[in-house]
């Protein structure tokens, strides 16, 4: 299975953030985060905003 949003994973690695920790910041479960990263479910606007703020990136840098 291929990551749909590899730039998010790259930012996680750069910032030393584990998947379970990011899930907590997004107020979702680890499995929901996994589904989001692999494109199995859609990101919610509040989750996107948290990611943009956390990583100090714009939408295109993380999602395109």
CHARMM-style PDB file with segment names, atoms N, HN, CA, C and O in Angstrom:
ATOM      1  N   UNK     1       0.849  -1.173   0.000  1.00  0.00      PROA
ATOM      2  CA  UNK     1       0.000   0.000   0.000  1.00  0.00      PROA
ATOM      3  C   UNK     1       0.900   1.243   0.000  1.00  0.00      PROA
ATOM      4  O   UNK     1       1.898   1.297   0.719  1.00  0.00      PROA
ATOM      5  N   UNK     2       0.540   2.214  -0.797  1.00  0.00      PROA
ATOM      6  HN  UNK     2      -0.270   2.170  -1.381  1.00  0.00      PROA
ATOM      7  CA  UNK     2       1.357   3.415  -0.969  1.00  0.00      PROA
ATOM      8  C   UNK     2       0.738   4.613  -0.241  1.00  0.00      PROA
ATOM      9  O   UNK     2      -0.473   4.828  -0.283  1.00  0.00      PROA
ATOM     10  N   UNK     3       1.590   5.376   0.417  1.00  0.00      PROA
ATOM     11  HN  UNK     3       2.574   5.201   0.451  1.00  0.00      PROA
ATOM     12  CA  UNK     3       1.140   6.600   1.074  1.00  0.00      PROA
ATOM     13  C   UNK     3       0.578   7.577   0.058  1.00  0.00      PROA
ATOM     14  O   UNK     3       1.196   7.812  -0.980  1.00  0.00      PROA
ATOM     15  N   UNK     4      -0.566   8.143   0.338  1.00  0.00      PROA
ATOM     16  HN  UNK     4      -1.067   7.952   1.182  1.00  0.00      PROA
ATOM     17  CA  UNK     4      -1.120   9.166  -0.540  1.00  0.00      PROA
ATOM     18  C   UNK     4      -0.568  10.546  -0.173  1.00  0.00      PROA
ATOM     19  O   UNK     4      -0.494  11.437  -1.019  1.00  0.00      PROA
ATOM     20  N   UNK     5      -0.183  10.714   1.097  1.00  0.00      PROA
ATOM     21  HN  UNK     5      -0.244   9.991   1.784  1.00  0.00      PROA
ATOM     22  CA  UNK     5       0.311  11.999   1.568  1.00  0.00      PROA
ATOM     23  C   UNK     5       1.704  11.839   2.189  1.00  0.00      PROA
ATOM     24  O   UNK     5       1.865  11.992   3.399  1.00  0.00      PROA
ATOM     25  N   UNK     6       2.708  11.531   1.362  1.00  0.00      PROA
ATOM     26  HN  UNK     6       2.577  11.406   0.378  1.00  0.00      PROA
ATOM     27  CA  UNK     6       4.057  11.300   1.901  1.00  0.00      PROA
ATOM     28  C   UNK     6       4.678  12.534   2.539  1.00  0.00      PROA
ATOM     29  O   UNK     6       5.522  12.403   3.426  1.00  0.00      PROA
ATOM     30  N   UNK     7       4.285  13.725   2.111  1.00  0.00      PROA
ATOM     31  HN  UNK     7       3.600  13.831   1.391  1.00  0.00      PROA
ATOM     32  CA  UNK     7       4.872  14.939   2.682  1.00  0.00      PROA
ATOM     33  C   UNK     7       4.509  15.104   4.159  1.00  0.00      PROA
ATOM     34  O   UNK     7       5.280  15.674   4.931  1.00  0.00      PROA
ATOM     35  N   UNK     8       3.354  14.611   4.542  1.00  0.00      PROA
ATOM     36  HN  UNK     8       2.728  14.148   3.915  1.00  0.00      PROA
ATOM     37  CA  UNK     8       2.979  14.665   5.958  1.00  0.00      PROA
ATOM     38  C   UNK     8       3.893  13.741   6.748  1.00  0.00      PROA
ATOM     39  O   UNK     8       4.356  14.097   7.832  1.00  0.00      PROA
ATOM     40  N   UNK     9       4.152  12.564   6.213  1.00  0.00      PROA
ATOM     41  HN  UNK     9       3.776  12.275   5.333  1.00  0.00      PROA
ATOM     42  CA  UNK     9       5.043  11.613   6.880  1.00  0.00      PROA
ATOM     43  C   UNK     9       6.460  12.188   6.981  1.00  0.00      PROA
ATOM     44  O   UNK     9       7.130  12.011   7.998  1.00  0.00      PROA
ATOM     45  N   UNK    10       6.911  12.872   5.936  1.00  0.00      PROA
ATOM     46  HN  UNK    10       6.366  13.016   5.110  1.00  0.00      PROA
ATOM     47  CA  UNK    10       8.235  13.502   5.956  1.00  0.00      PROA
ATOM     48  C   UNK    10       8.302  14.538   7.068  1.00  0.00      PROA
ATOM     49  O   UNK    10       9.283  14.587   7.810  1.00  0.00      PROA
ATOM     50  N   UNK    11       7.279  15.360   7.190  1.00  0.00      PROA
ATOM     51  HN  UNK    11       6.482  15.321   6.587  1.00  0.00      PROA
ATOM     52  CA  UNK    11       7.254  16.378   8.243  1.00  0.00      PROA
ATOM     53  C   UNK    11       7.201  15.744   9.623  1.00  0.00      PROA
ATOM     54  O   UNK    11       7.800  16.261  10.565  1.00  0.00      PROA
ATOM     55  N   UNK    12       6.500  14.644   9.751  1.00  0.00      PROA
ATOM     56  HN  UNK    12       6.013  14.224   8.985  1.00  0.00      PROA
ATOM     57  CA  UNK    12       6.475  13.927  11.018  1.00  0.00      PROA
ATOM     58  C   UNK    12       7.888  13.490  11.391  1.00  0.00      PROA
ATOM     59  O   UNK    12       8.314  13.668  12.532  1.00  0.00      PROA
ATOM     60  N   UNK    13       8.606  12.925  10.443  1.00  0.00      PROA
ATOM     61  HN  UNK    13       8.259  12.781   9.516  1.00  0.00      PROA
ATOM     62  CA  UNK    13       9.973  12.464  10.696  1.00  0.00      PROA
ATOM     63  C   UNK    13      10.903  13.633  11.027  1.00  0.00      PROA
ATOM     64  O   UNK    13      11.694  13.553  11.967  1.00  0.00      PROA
ATOM     65  N   UNK    14      10.805  14.713  10.256  1.00  0.00      PROA
ATOM     66  HN  UNK    14      10.162  14.778   9.493  1.00  0.00      PROA
ATOM     67  CA  UNK    14      11.643  15.896  10.498  1.00  0.00      PROA
ATOM     68  C   UNK    14      11.443  16.462  11.897  1.00  0.00      PROA
ATOM     69  O   UNK    14      12.385  16.934  12.533  1.00  0.00      PROA
ATOM     70  N   UNK    15      10.203  16.405  12.364  1.00  0.00      PROA
ATOM     71  HN  UNK    15       9.437  16.021  11.847  1.00  0.00      PROA
ATOM     72  CA  UNK    15       9.844  17.001  13.648  1.00  0.00      PROA
ATOM     73  C   UNK    15       9.812  15.995  14.797  1.00  0.00      PROA
ATOM     74  O   UNK    15       9.451  16.342  15.922  1.00  0.00      PROA
ATOM     75  N   UNK    16      10.186  14.760  14.515  1.00  0.00      PROA
ATOM     76  HN  UNK    16      10.479  14.478  13.601  1.00  0.00      PROA
ATOM     77  CA  UNK    16      10.219  13.735  15.563  1.00  0.00      PROA
ATOM     78  C   UNK    16       8.860  13.424  16.157  1.00  0.00      PROA
ATOM     79  O   UNK    16       8.749  13.145  17.351  1.00  0.00      PROA
ATOM     80  N   UNK    17       7.824  13.470  15.326  1.00  0.00      PROA
ATOM     81  HN  UNK    17       7.914  13.696  14.357  1.00  0.00      PROA
ATOM     82  CA  UNK    17       6.465  13.217  15.793  1.00  0.00      PROA
ATOM     83  C   UNK    17       6.038  11.816  15.354  1.00  0.00      PROA
ATOM     84  O   UNK    17       6.023  11.502  14.164  1.00  0.00      PROA
ATOM     85  N   UNK    18       5.696  10.990  16.326  1.00  0.00      PROA
ATOM     86  HN  UNK    18       5.708  11.245  17.293  1.00  0.00      PROA
ATOM     87  CA  UNK    18       5.227   9.635  16.038  1.00  0.00      PROA
ATOM     88  C   UNK    18       3.772   9.683  15.607  1.00  0.00      PROA
ATOM     89  O   UNK    18       3.044  10.623  15.925  1.00  0.00      PROA
ATOM     90  N   UNK    19       3.361   8.655  14.880  1.00  0.00      PROA
ATOM     91  HN  UNK    19       3.952   7.891  14.622  1.00  0.00      PROA
ATOM     92  CA  UNK    19       1.998   8.610  14.368  1.00  0.00      PROA
ATOM     93  C   UNK    19       0.973   8.686  15.498  1.00  0.00      PROA
ATOM     94  O   UNK    19      -0.027   9.394  15.381  1.00  0.00      PROA
ATOM     95  N   UNK    20       1.213   7.969  16.581  1.00  0.00      PROA
ATOM     96  HN  UNK    20       2.026   7.394  16.677  1.00  0.00      PROA
ATOM     97  CA  UNK    20       0.236   8.006  17.678  1.00  0.00      PROA
ATOM     98  C   UNK    20       0.162   9.387  18.314  1.00  0.00      PROA
ATOM     99  O   UNK    20      -0.905   9.794  18.773  1.00  0.00      PROA
ATOM    100  N   UNK    21       1.282  10.119  18.348  1.00  0.00      PROA
ATOM    101  HN  UNK    21       2.149   9.788  17.975  1.00  0.00      PROA
ATOM    102  CA  UNK    21       1.278  11.471  18.906  1.00  0.00      PROA
ATOM    103  C   UNK    21       0.534  12.444  17.994  1.00  0.00      PROA
ATOM    104  O   UNK    21      -0.206  13.308  18.465  1.00  0.00      PROA
ATOM    105  N   UNK    22       0.736  12.295  16.687  1.00  0.00      PROA
ATOM    106  HN  UNK    22       1.337  11.593  16.305  1.00  0.00      PROA
ATOM    107  CA  UNK    22       0.013  13.154  15.751  1.00  0.00      PROA
ATOM    108  C   UNK    22      -1.482  12.872  15.816  1.00  0.00      PROA
ATOM    109  O   UNK    22      -2.292  13.797  15.753  1.00  0.00      PROA
ATOM    110  N   UNK    23      -1.845  11.621  15.940  1.00  0.00      PROA
ATOM    111  HN  UNK    23      -1.187  10.870  15.991  1.00  0.00      PROA
ATOM    112  CA  UNK    23      -3.263  11.265  16.055  1.00  0.00      PROA
ATOM    113  C   UNK    23      -3.887  11.970  17.257  1.00  0.00      PROA
ATOM    114  O   UNK    23      -5.005  12.479  17.168  1.00  0.00      PROA
ATOM    115  N   UNK    24      -3.172  12.002  18.378  1.00  0.00      PROA
ATOM    116  HN  UNK    24      -2.264  11.589  18.450  1.00  0.00      PROA
ATOM    117  CA  UNK    24      -3.687  12.682  19.573  1.00  0.00      PROA
ATOM    118  C   UNK    24      -3.870  14.173  19.310  1.00  0.00      PROA
ATOM    119  O   UNK    24      -4.875  14.758  19.713  1.00  0.00      PROA
ATOM    120  N   UNK    25      -2.897  14.789  18.633  1.00  0.00      PROA
ATOM    121  HN  UNK    25      -2.080  14.314  18.306  1.00  0.00      PROA
ATOM    122  CA  UNK    25      -3.001  16.224  18.319  1.00  0.00      PROA
ATOM    123  C   UNK    25      -4.205  16.513  17.414  1.00  0.00      PROA
ATOM    124  O   UNK    25      -4.821  17.575  17.496  1.00  0.00      PROA
ATOM    125  N   UNK    26      -4.520  15.548  16.557  1.00  0.00      PROA
ATOM    126  HN  UNK    26      -4.019  14.685  16.491  1.00  0.00      PROA
ATOM    127  CA  UNK    26      -5.644  15.714  15.629  1.00  0.00      PROA
ATOM    128  C   UNK    26      -6.976  15.270  16.234  1.00  0.00      PROA
ATOM    129  O   UNK    26      -8.029  15.427  15.616  1.00  0.00      PROA
ATOM    130  N   UNK    27      -6.919  14.710  17.451  1.00  0.00      PROA
ATOM    131  HN  UNK    27      -6.063  14.582  17.952  1.00  0.00      PROA
ATOM    132  CA  UNK    27      -8.114  14.213  18.150  1.00  0.00      PROA
ATOM    133  C   UNK    27      -8.789  13.082  17.384  1.00  0.00      PROA
ATOM    134  O   UNK    27     -10.015  13.004  17.298  1.00  0.00      PROA
ATOM    135  N   UNK    28      -7.942  12.199  16.824  1.00  0.00      PROA
ATOM    136  HN  UNK    28      -6.947  12.262  16.893  1.00  0.00      PROA
ATOM    137  CA  UNK    28      -8.440  11.024  16.109  1.00  0.00      PROA
ATOM    138  C   UNK    28      -7.631   9.810  16.578  1.00  0.00      PROA
ATOM    139  O   UNK    28      -6.604   9.956  17.241  1.00  0.00      PROA
ATOM    140  N   UNK    29      -8.101   8.631  16.230  1.00  0.00      PROA
ATOM    141  HN  UNK    29      -8.935   8.513  15.692  1.00  0.00      PROA
ATOM    142  CA  UNK    29      -7.362   7.425  16.598  1.00  0.00      PROA
ATOM    143  C   UNK    29      -6.199   7.204  15.632  1.00  0.00      PROA
ATOM    144  O   UNK    29      -6.151   7.784  14.547  1.00  0.00      PROA
ATOM    145  N   UNK    30      -5.279   6.367  16.046  1.00  0.00      PROA
ATOM    146  HN  UNK    30      -5.318   5.896  16.928  1.00  0.00      PROA
ATOM    147  CA  UNK    30      -4.130   6.011  15.218  1.00  0.00      PROA
ATOM    148  C   UNK    30      -4.587   5.366  13.911  1.00  0.00      PROA
ATOM    149  O   UNK    30      -4.016   5.627  12.852  1.00  0.00      PROA
ATOM    150  N   UNK    31      -5.611   4.528  13.988  1.00  0.00      PROA
ATOM    151  HN  UNK    31      -6.075   4.315  14.848  1.00  0.00      PROA
ATOM    152  CA  UNK    31      -6.093   3.852  12.780  1.00  0.00      PROA
ATOM    153  C   UNK    31      -6.774   4.835  11.821  1.00  0.00      PROA
ATOM    154  O   UNK    31      -6.669   4.677  10.604  1.00  0.00      PROA
ATOM    155  N   UNK    32      -7.465   5.835  12.348  1.00  0.00      PROA
ATOM    156  HN  UNK    32      -7.551   5.963  13.336  1.00  0.00      PROA
ATOM    157  CA  UNK    32      -8.067   6.855  11.482  1.00  0.00      PROA
ATOM    158  C   UNK    32      -6.969   7.659  10.793  1.00  0.00      PROA
ATOM    159  O   UNK    32      -7.076   7.961   9.605  1.00  0.00      PROA
ATOM    160  N   UNK    33      -5.919   8.004  11.529  1.00  0.00      PROA
ATOM    161  HN  UNK    33      -5.833   7.758  12.494  1.00  0.00      PROA
ATOM    162  CA  UNK    33      -4.796   8.721  10.918  1.00  0.00      PROA
ATOM    163  C   UNK    33      -4.170   7.884   9.815  1.00  0.00      PROA
ATOM    164  O   UNK    33      -3.852   8.402   8.745  1.00  0.00      PROA
ATOM    165  N   UNK    34      -3.994   6.612  10.064  1.00  0.00      PROA
ATOM    166  HN  UNK    34      -4.253   6.191  10.934  1.00  0.00      PROA
ATOM    167  CA  UNK    34      -3.449   5.707   9.050  1.00  0.00      PROA
ATOM    168  C   UNK    34      -4.311   5.759   7.788  1.00  0.00      PROA
ATOM    169  O   UNK    34      -3.791   5.869   6.678  1.00  0.00      PROA
ATOM    170  N   UNK    35      -5.612   5.680   7.962  1.00  0.00      PROA
ATOM    171  HN  UNK    35      -6.035   5.590   8.864  1.00  0.00      PROA
ATOM    172  CA  UNK    35      -6.526   5.730   6.816  1.00  0.00      PROA
ATOM    173  C   UNK    35      -6.432   7.056   6.074  1.00  0.00      PROA
ATOM    174  O   UNK    35      -6.533   7.083   4.847  1.00  0.00      PROA
ATOM    175  N   UNK    36      -6.243   8.143   6.790  1.00  0.00      PROA
ATOM    176  HN  UNK    36      -6.162   8.121   7.786  1.00  0.00      PROA
ATOM    177  CA  UNK    36      -6.100   9.459   6.153  1.00  0.00      PROA
ATOM    178  C   UNK    36      -4.797   9.505   5.337  1.00  0.00      PROA
ATOM    179  O   UNK    36      -4.795   9.942   4.186  1.00  0.00      PROA
ATOM    180  N   UNK    37      -3.699   9.054   5.941  1.00  0.00      PROA
ATOM    181  HN  UNK    37      -3.701   8.700   6.876  1.00  0.00      PROA
ATOM    182  CA  UNK    37      -2.399   9.107   5.261  1.00  0.00      PROA
ATOM    183  C   UNK    37      -2.371   8.257   3.990  1.00  0.00      PROA
ATOM    184  O   UNK    37      -1.670   8.588   3.033  1.00  0.00      PROA
ATOM    185  N   UNK    38      -3.124   7.177   3.983  1.00  0.00      PROA
ATOM    186  HN  UNK    38      -3.693   6.908   4.760  1.00  0.00      PROA
ATOM    187  CA  UNK    38      -3.150   6.284   2.827  1.00  0.00      PROA
ATOM    188  C   UNK    38      -4.328   6.553   1.890  1.00  0.00      PROA
ATOM    189  O   UNK    38      -4.556   5.802   0.942  1.00  0.00      PROA
ATOM    190  N   UNK    39      -5.072   7.623   2.158  1.00  0.00      PROA
ATOM    191  HN  UNK    39      -4.886   8.233   2.929  1.00  0.00      PROA
ATOM    192  CA  UNK    39      -6.156   8.021   1.264  1.00  0.00      PROA
ATOM    193  C   UNK    39      -7.397   7.167   1.346  1.00  0.00      PROA
ATOM    194  O   UNK    39      -8.228   7.191   0.439  1.00  0.00      PROA
ATOM    195  N   UNK    40      -7.537   6.406   2.432  1.00  0.00      PROA
ATOM    196  HN  UNK    40      -6.861   6.387   3.169  1.00  0.00      PROA
ATOM    197  CA  UNK    40      -8.724   5.562   2.595  1.00  0.00      PROA
ATOM    198  C   UNK    40      -9.913   6.348   3.140  1.00  0.00      PROA
ATOM    199  O   UNK    40     -11.061   5.926   3.004  1.00  0.00      PROA
ATOM    200  N   UNK    41      -9.630   7.491   3.758  1.00  0.00      PROA
ATOM    201  HN  UNK    41      -8.697   7.834   3.869  1.00  0.00      PROA
ATOM    202  CA  UNK    41     -10.694   8.375   4.236  1.00  0.00      PROA
ATOM    203  C   UNK    41     -10.229   9.823   4.074  1.00  0.00      PROA
ATOM    204  O   UNK    41      -9.033  10.107   4.009  1.00  0.00      PROA
ATOM    205  N   UNK    42     -11.188  10.710   4.011  1.00  0.00      PROA
ATOM    206  HN  UNK    42     -12.159  10.479   4.064  1.00  0.00      PROA
ATOM    207  CA  UNK    42     -10.894  12.119   3.743  1.00  0.00      PROA
ATOM    208  C   UNK    42     -10.503  12.863   5.015  1.00  0.00      PROA
ATOM    209  O   UNK    42     -10.974  12.564   6.112  1.00  0.00      PROA
ATOM    210  N   UNK    43      -9.623  13.844   4.824  1.00  0.00      PROA
ATOM    211  HN  UNK    43      -9.240  14.087   3.933  1.00  0.00      PROA
ATOM    212  CA  UNK    43      -9.229  14.732   5.912  1.00  0.00      PROA
ATOM    213  C   UNK    43     -10.371  15.692   6.204  1.00  0.00      PROA
ATOM    214  O   UNK    43     -11.079  16.114   5.290  1.00  0.00      PROA
ATOM    215  N   UNK    44     -10.552  16.035   7.457  1.00  0.00      PROA
ATOM    216  HN  UNK    44      -9.977  15.693   8.199  1.00  0.00      PROA
ATOM    217  CA  UNK    44     -11.536  17.044   7.848  1.00  0.00      PROA
ATOM    218  C   UNK    44     -10.822  18.387   7.932  1.00  0.00      PROA
ATOM    219  O   UNK    44      -9.618  18.441   8.183  1.00  0.00      PROA
ATOM    220  N   UNK    45     -11.556  19.455   7.725  1.00  0.00      PROA
ATOM    221  HN  UNK    45     -12.534  19.412   7.522  1.00  0.00      PROA
ATOM    222  CA  UNK    45     -10.983  20.789   7.683  1.00  0.00      PROA
ATOM    223  C   UNK    45     -10.212  21.130   8.961  1.00  0.00      PROA
ATOM    224  O   UNK    45      -9.127  21.708   8.889  1.00  0.00      PROA
ATOM    225  N   UNK    46     -10.750  20.784  10.109  1.00  0.00      PROA
ATOM    226  HN  UNK    46     -11.631  20.315  10.167  1.00  0.00      PROA
ATOM    227  CA  UNK    46     -10.048  21.101  11.356  1.00  0.00      PROA
ATOM    228  C   UNK    46      -8.726  20.329  11.457  1.00  0.00      PROA
ATOM    229  O   UNK    46      -7.753  20.852  12.000  1.00  0.00      PROA
ATOM    230  N   UNK    47      -8.677  19.102  10.947  1.00  0.00      PROA
ATOM    231  HN  UNK    47      -9.468  18.677  10.506  1.00  0.00      PROA
ATOM    232  CA  UNK    47      -7.434  18.318  10.939  1.00  0.00      PROA
ATOM    233  C   UNK    47      -6.399  18.958  10.014  1.00  0.00      PROA
ATOM    234  O   UNK    47      -5.219  19.044  10.353  1.00  0.00      PROA
ATOM    235  N   UNK    48      -6.847  19.398   8.867  1.00  0.00      PROA
ATOM    236  HN  UNK    48      -7.806  19.329   8.592  1.00  0.00      PROA
ATOM    237  CA  UNK    48      -5.956  20.062   7.910  1.00  0.00      PROA
ATOM    238  C   UNK    48      -5.364  21.316   8.542  1.00  0.00      PROA
ATOM    239  O   UNK    48      -4.161  21.556   8.444  1.00  0.00      PROA
ATOM    240  N   UNK    49      -6.199  22.105   9.183  1.00  0.00      PROA
ATOM    241  HN  UNK    49      -7.177  21.910   9.263  1.00  0.00      PROA
ATOM    242  CA  UNK    49      -5.721  23.341   9.816  1.00  0.00      PROA
ATOM    243  C   UNK    49      -4.703  23.059  10.919  1.00  0.00      PROA
ATOM    244  O   UNK    49      -3.723  23.790  11.061  1.00  0.00      PROA
ATOM    245  N   UNK    50      -4.931  22.011  11.692  1.00  0.00      PROA
ATOM    246  HN  UNK    50      -5.727  21.418  11.576  1.00  0.00      PROA
ATOM    247  CA  UNK    50      -3.969  21.634  12.733  1.00  0.00      PROA
ATOM    248  C   UNK    50      -2.633  21.260  12.094  1.00  0.00      PROA
ATOM    249  O   UNK    50      -1.581  21.676  12.580  1.00  0.00      PROA
ATOM    250  N   UNK    51      -2.661  20.485  11.018  1.00  0.00      PROA
ATOM    251  HN  UNK    51      -3.516  20.147  10.623  1.00  0.00      PROA
ATOM    252  CA  UNK    51      -1.426  20.077  10.337  1.00  0.00      PROA
ATOM    253  C   UNK    51      -0.682  21.281   9.763  1.00  0.00      PROA
ATOM    254  O   UNK    51       0.537  21.383   9.902  1.00  0.00      PROA
ATOM    255  N   UNK    52      -1.401  22.178   9.128  1.00  0.00      PROA
ATOM    256  HN  UNK    52      -2.391  22.095   9.015  1.00  0.00      PROA
ATOM    257  CA  UNK    52      -0.765  23.359   8.538  1.00  0.00      PROA
ATOM    258  C   UNK    52      -0.092  24.208   9.611  1.00  0.00      PROA
ATOM    259  O   UNK    52       1.014  24.711   9.415  1.00  0.00      PROA
ATOM    260  N   UNK    53      -0.761  24.360  10.728  1.00  0.00      PROA
ATOM    261  HN  UNK    53      -1.660  23.952  10.887  1.00  0.00      PROA
ATOM    262  CA  UNK    53      -0.204  25.147  11.833  1.00  0.00      PROA
ATOM    263  C   UNK    53       0.969  24.428  12.499  1.00  0.00      PROA
ATOM    264  O   UNK    53       1.996  25.041  12.791  1.00  0.00      PROA
ATOM    265  N   UNK    54       0.814  23.157  12.731  1.00  0.00      PROA
ATOM    266  HN  UNK    54      -0.020  22.659  12.493  1.00  0.00      PROA
ATOM    267  CA  UNK    54       1.851  22.368  13.395  1.00  0.00      PROA
ATOM    268  C   UNK    54       3.154  22.345  12.602  1.00  0.00      PROA
ATOM    269  O   UNK    54       4.234  22.531  13.162  1.00  0.00      PROA
ATOM    270  N   UNK    55       3.043  22.115  11.299  1.00  0.00      PROA
ATOM    271  HN  UNK    55       2.166  21.964  10.844  1.00  0.00      PROA
ATOM    272  CA  UNK    55       4.239  21.989  10.462  1.00  0.00      PROA
ATOM    273  C   UNK    55       4.650  23.295   9.781  1.00  0.00      PROA
ATOM    274  O   UNK    55       5.662  23.343   9.083  1.00  0.00      PROA
ATOM    275  N   UNK    56       3.868  24.348   9.984  1.00  0.00      PROA
ATOM    276  HN  UNK    56       3.045  24.309  10.551  1.00  0.00      PROA
ATOM    277  CA  UNK    56       4.165  25.657   9.385  1.00  0.00      PROA
ATOM    278  C   UNK    56       4.346  25.542   7.866  1.00  0.00      PROA
ATOM    279  O   UNK    56       5.305  26.061   7.294  1.00  0.00      PROA
ATOM    280  N   UNK    57       3.404  24.854   7.241  1.00  0.00      PROA
ATOM    281  HN  UNK    57       2.625  24.433   7.705  1.00  0.00      PROA
ATOM    282  CA  UNK    57       3.419  24.642   5.795  1.00  0.00      PROA
ATOM    283  C   UNK    57       2.094  25.104   5.217  1.00  0.00      PROA
ATOM    284  O   UNK    57       1.107  25.256   5.936  1.00  0.00      PROA
ATOM    285  N   UNK    58       2.083  25.327   3.905  1.00  0.00      PROA
ATOM    286  HN  UNK    58       2.885  25.204   3.320  1.00  0.00      PROA
ATOM    287  CA  UNK    58       0.801  25.634   3.281  1.00  0.00      PROA
ATOM    288  C   UNK    58       0.195  24.338   2.732  1.00  0.00      PROA
ATOM    289  O   UNK    58       0.844  23.293   2.699  1.00  0.00      PROA
ATOM    290  N   UNK    59      -1.037  24.436   2.315  1.00  0.00      PROA
ATOM    291  HN  UNK    59      -1.565  25.285   2.342  1.00  0.00      PROA
ATOM    292  CA  UNK    59      -1.796  23.260   1.872  1.00  0.00      PROA
ATOM    293  C   UNK    59      -1.065  22.477   0.792  1.00  0.00      PROA
ATOM    294  O   UNK    59      -0.954  21.254   0.871  1.00  0.00      PROA
ATOM    295  N   UNK    60      -0.570  23.178  -0.210  1.00  0.00      PROA
ATOM    296  HN  UNK    60      -0.659  24.172  -0.274  1.00  0.00      PROA
ATOM    297  CA  UNK    60       0.096  22.506  -1.334  1.00  0.00      PROA
ATOM    298  C   UNK    60       1.316  21.706  -0.903  1.00  0.00      PROA
ATOM    299  O   UNK    60       1.604  20.644  -1.455  1.00  0.00      PROA
ATOM    300  N   UNK    61       2.030  22.229   0.093  1.00  0.00      PROA
ATOM    301  HN  UNK    61       1.796  23.092   0.541  1.00  0.00      PROA
ATOM    302  CA  UNK    61       3.240  21.546   0.555  1.00  0.00      PROA
ATOM    303  C   UNK    61       2.939  20.208   1.223  1.00  0.00      PROA
ATOM    304  O   UNK    61       3.772  19.302   1.195  1.00  0.00      PROA
ATOM    305  N   UNK    62       1.788  20.078   1.808  1.00  0.00      PROA
ATOM    306  HN  UNK    62       1.111  20.813   1.831  1.00  0.00      PROA
ATOM    307  CA  UNK    62       1.461  18.833   2.499  1.00  0.00      PROA
ATOM    308  C   UNK    62       0.545  17.893   1.710  1.00  0.00      PROA
ATOM    309  O   UNK    62       0.640  16.672   1.833  1.00  0.00      PROA
ATOM    310  N   UNK    63      -0.332  18.472   0.910  1.00  0.00      PROA
ATOM    311  HN  UNK    63      -0.409  19.464   0.810  1.00  0.00      PROA
ATOM    312  CA  UNK    63      -1.386  17.636   0.314  1.00  0.00      PROA
ATOM    313  C   UNK    63      -1.310  17.461  -1.196  1.00  0.00      PROA
ATOM    314  O   UNK    63      -2.077  16.679  -1.758  1.00  0.00      PROA
ATOM    315  N   UNK    64      -0.406  18.168  -1.868  1.00  0.00      PROA
ATOM    316  HN  UNK    64       0.217  18.803  -1.412  1.00  0.00      PROA
ATOM    317  CA  UNK    64      -0.337  18.025  -3.332  1.00  0.00      PROA
ATOM    318  C   UNK    64       1.045  17.569  -3.733  1.00  0.00      PROA
ATOM    319  OT1 UNK    64       1.315  17.388  -4.921  1.00  0.00      PROA
TER     320      UNK     64
END
